């Protein structure tokens, strides 16, 4: 089993980078997940008898890579999950979308998931009782070659949220073959770049960043992405768009 890419660990939390196309947790495919890797890593590193406890706090679509935090105790899992619930665990992404995205924006939509086909769609606001509210804030960092590099901050964490909302508003993600115009061999350009939360025990504010892969289309924006590692853009809520 491969060793997970761990950026931080202590007795309470583990922060790791999920590779693109890796499962967050196991599913019917039987493919190895990041959760499996971390459990094995903890068991072997600390000689733990039986299966090591690792709490899954939040998830990420399989094609997408980036930062995730896992809990090493049930108390840490409960406290981190509460931060997710009250929007205090902040997940920021970068993505490359087709077209000229607005300088700054907030999208408020209602999403409904087709469980059988694992596909999410935006539904009209008058049907909102049938779906779940989805809110994201974005800021465009650069535009080049008909593409836009966009920083995204999630206010809610719905399945496929960024992919669905950006496509719905006319800016599909580069390489997204489910909701966009992705082609065979392309890797979706969506990355969990920045993660911040309060440590579940010490309450210390924790902040982590992970650089994007060195591949297209990220290489089109290499200079801007290097800058993001030192100065993350302030993403303030703009006028809501229903």
Secondary structure as UniProt FT lines:
FT   STRAND          5..9
FT   STRAND          13..18
FT   TURN            20..21
FT   TURN            28..29
FT   HELIX           34..45
FT   TURN            46..47
FT   STRAND          55..56
FT   TURN            62..63
FT   STRAND          65..71
FT   HELIX           74..85
FT   TURN            86..87
FT   STRAND          90..98
FT   STRAND          104..114
FT   TURN            115..118
FT   STRAND          119..123
FT   HELIX           125..130
FT   STRAND          132..144
FT   TURN            145..146
FT   STRAND          147..154
FT   TURN            159..160
FT   HELIX           161..168
FT   TURN            169..170
FT   TURN            174..175
FT   TURN            177..179
FT   TURN            184..185
FT   STRAND          190..198
FT   TURN            200..202
FT   STRAND          205..209
FT   TURN            216..217
FT   HELIX           218..221
FT   HELIX           222..228
FT   TURN            229..230
FT   STRAND          240..241
//
